[in-house]
Amino acid sequence: MWNKKLLQSIENTTTKGEAGFTLFEAVIAILILTIGLIGTAAAITYALQFGAVSRNVSSAKSVIVATIEEVETLRNARRLDFKQVANVGNVDNIGSPNPFNGFSTGFKPVSLNPGADGVNGTNDDLIEAGADGIFGTPDDFLNQTVVRQGYEREITITDLNGSTTIKKIEIKVRYVGRAGKVGEITGVAYLNDEARVTR
């Protein structure tokens, strides 16, 4: 008898303990879970945006470094004389074996193609030879498919304090920043008239 009463008491206690959640408790739990998921989604979105901007900044830096290295290589290889390293309108081609028109002024799209002159950052970067395969003929055309999307570059070359032996090369690159805004990064280098011998 005593065991029967104990068993009934245990069954009553178990039944009361297994009553479950009330509707109010379930709604509160769902609300807390929803707030947590919204916070997680916002953090993931921010991380993806920051990652994209970081990649764009790194790519803009690589454009700057590549441009500076190319200018130095053109001088070292004697493809351009030091006096020819200048923007359009300031190039001195007197006595130089290879005529050069100069680096573009203002912001221009960054091209994957150096154009007919073989130098990046000049006005012919987007020009492709037409059907005849010869540059400078009427069938030449602008090829927008060689544009590096989302990047523009400006190259400014100045003689440092009127010096004829040192030039300042300033490269600005615009890129797509956060929330579609345009960011800009600048690199500066100095070039002297002492070409290193390259082999």
C-alpha positions as CSV (number, residue, x, y, z in Angstrom):
1,M,0.0,0.0,0.0
2,W,2.7,2.3,0.9
3,N,4.4,1.6,-2.4
4,K,1.2,2.3,-4.3
5,K,0.9,5.8,-2.7
6,L,4.6,6.5,-3.4
7,L,4.1,5.5,-7.0
8,Q,1.1,7.8,-7.4
9,S,3.0,10.6,-5.8
10,I,5.9,10.1,-8.2
11,E,3.5,10.0,-11.2
12,N,1.8,13.2,-10.1
13,T,5.1,15.0,-9.7
14,T,6.3,13.8,-13.1
15,T,3.1,14.9,-14.8
16,K,3.4,18.4,-13.3
17,G,7.1,18.7,-14.3
18,E,6.4,17.7,-17.9
19,A,3.8,20.3,-18.5
20,G,6.1,22.0,-21.2
21,F,6.4,25.7,-22.1
22,T,3.7,28.1,-22.1
23,L,2.9,30.1,-25.2
24,F,4.4,33.2,-23.7
25,E,7.7,31.4,-22.9
26,A,7.9,30.1,-26.5
27,V,7.3,33.6,-28.0
28,I,10.0,35.1,-25.8
29,A,12.5,32.3,-26.8
30,I,11.7,32.9,-30.5
31,L,12.2,36.7,-30.0
32,I,15.6,36.2,-28.4
33,L,16.7,33.8,-31.1
34,T,15.5,36.2,-33.8
35,I,17.5,39.1,-32.3
36,G,20.6,36.9,-32.2
37,L,20.2,35.8,-35.9
38,I,19.7,39.4,-37.0
39,G,22.9,40.4,-35.2
40,T,24.8,37.5,-36.8
41,A,23.5,38.4,-40.3
42,A,24.5,42.1,-39.8
43,A,28.0,41.0,-38.7
44,I,28.4,38.7,-41.8
45,T,27.2,41.5,-44.1
46,Y,29.7,44.0,-42.6
47,A,32.5,41.4,-42.9
48,L,31.7,40.8,-46.5
49,Q,31.7,44.5,-47.3
50,F,34.9,45.1,-45.4
51,G,36.5,42.2,-47.2
52,A,35.6,43.6,-50.6
53,V,36.9,47.1,-49.8
54,S,40.1,45.6,-48.5
55,R,40.6,43.7,-51.7
56,N,40.0,46.9,-53.7
57,V,42.5,48.8,-51.7
58,S,45.1,46.1,-52.1
59,S,44.5,46.0,-55.9
60,A,44.8,49.8,-56.0
61,K,48.1,49.6,-54.2
62,S,49.3,47.0,-56.6
63,V,48.4,49.3,-59.5
64,I,50.5,52.1,-57.9
65,V,53.5,49.8,-57.3
66,A,53.3,48.4,-60.8
67,T,53.2,51.8,-62.4
68,I,56.2,53.1,-60.4
69,E,58.2,49.9,-61.2
70,E,57.3,50.2,-64.9
71,V,58.5,53.8,-65.1
72,E,61.8,52.9,-63.4
73,T,62.2,49.9,-65.7
74,L,61.6,52.1,-68.8
75,R,64.4,54.4,-67.6
76,N,66.7,51.5,-66.6
77,A,66.3,49.7,-69.9
78,R,66.9,52.9,-71.8
79,R,63.6,52.5,-73.6
80,L,62.8,56.1,-72.5
81,D,65.4,58.7,-71.8
82,F,65.1,60.4,-68.4
83,K,63.9,63.6,-70.1
84,Q,61.1,61.7,-71.7
85,V,59.6,60.6,-68.4
86,A,56.9,63.3,-68.3
87,N,53.2,63.9,-68.9
88,V,51.8,64.7,-72.3
89,G,53.0,68.2,-73.4
90,N,56.2,68.1,-71.3
91,V,58.1,65.4,-73.1
92,D,61.5,66.2,-74.6
93,N,62.1,63.9,-77.5
94,I,65.2,65.7,-78.9
95,G,68.0,63.3,-79.5
96,S,66.0,60.3,-78.2
97,P,65.9,57.1,-80.4
98,N,62.3,56.3,-79.4
99,P,59.7,59.1,-79.7
100,F,57.3,59.2,-76.8
101,N,54.0,61.1,-76.3
102,G,54.1,61.1,-72.5
103,F,51.9,59.8,-69.7
104,S,48.2,60.8,-69.7
105,T,47.0,63.6,-67.6
106,G,43.9,63.4,-65.4
107,F,42.2,60.2,-64.3
108,K,42.0,57.5,-66.9
109,P,40.7,54.0,-66.7
110,V,43.3,51.4,-65.8
111,S,43.9,49.3,-68.9
112,L,45.1,45.7,-69.1
113,N,46.6,46.6,-72.5
114,P,49.6,49.0,-72.8
115,G,48.6,50.0,-76.4
116,A,50.8,50.6,-79.4
117,D,53.6,52.3,-77.5
118,G,53.9,49.4,-75.0
119,V,53.7,51.8,-72.0
120,N,50.9,51.7,-69.5
121,G,49.3,55.0,-68.5
122,T,49.4,56.7,-71.9
123,N,46.6,57.9,-74.1
124,D,46.7,54.8,-76.4
125,D,46.1,52.2,-73.8
126,L,42.5,51.4,-74.9
127,I,43.2,51.6,-78.6
128,E,43.3,48.4,-80.6
129,A,44.6,47.9,-84.1
130,G,41.7,47.2,-86.5
131,A,41.3,44.5,-89.1
132,D,44.6,45.5,-90.8
133,G,46.6,44.9,-87.6
134,I,48.3,48.3,-87.9
135,F,48.1,51.1,-85.3
136,G,47.3,54.6,-86.5
137,T,45.0,53.7,-89.4
138,P,41.3,54.6,-89.6
139,D,40.1,51.2,-88.5
140,D,41.6,51.4,-85.0
141,F,39.0,51.3,-82.3
142,L,38.6,51.8,-78.5
143,N,38.4,48.4,-76.8
144,Q,36.5,48.9,-73.5
145,T,36.9,45.2,-72.7
146,V,40.5,45.8,-71.6
147,V,39.5,48.2,-68.8
148,R,40.2,47.0,-65.3
149,Q,36.7,47.6,-63.9
150,G,36.4,49.9,-60.9
151,Y,39.8,51.5,-61.1
152,E,41.0,54.8,-62.5
153,R,44.6,56.1,-62.4
154,E,46.3,59.5,-62.6
155,I,50.0,59.9,-63.2
156,T,51.6,63.3,-62.4
157,I,55.3,63.7,-63.1
158,T,57.0,66.9,-62.1
159,D,60.7,68.1,-62.0
160,L,61.6,68.4,-58.3
161,N,62.3,72.1,-57.5
162,G,63.2,72.8,-61.2
163,S,65.8,70.1,-61.1
164,T,66.8,68.2,-64.3
165,T,68.1,65.2,-62.4
166,I,65.2,64.3,-60.0
167,K,61.5,63.8,-60.8
168,K,58.6,63.3,-58.5
169,I,56.1,60.6,-59.7
170,E,52.7,60.8,-58.1
171,I,50.2,58.1,-58.8
172,K,46.6,58.4,-57.6
173,V,44.2,55.5,-58.0
174,R,40.5,55.6,-57.5
175,Y,38.6,52.5,-56.5
176,V,35.2,51.4,-55.4
177,G,34.9,51.8,-51.7
178,R,32.4,50.9,-49.1
179,A,28.7,51.4,-50.0
180,G,29.6,52.2,-53.6
181,K,31.6,55.3,-52.6
182,V,34.8,56.1,-54.5
183,G,38.0,55.8,-52.5
184,E,41.4,57.2,-53.5
185,I,44.9,56.2,-52.6
186,T,48.1,58.0,-53.6
187,G,51.7,56.7,-54.0
188,V,54.7,58.9,-54.5
189,A,58.2,57.9,-55.8
190,Y,61.2,59.9,-56.9
191,L,63.2,59.0,-60.0
192,N,66.7,60.2,-60.6
193,D,68.8,60.4,-63.8
194,E,71.0,57.5,-62.8
195,A,69.7,54.4,-64.6
196,R,70.7,51.1,-63.2
197,V,72.1,48.6,-65.7
198,T,69.6,45.9,-66.4
199,R,70.5,42.6,-68.1
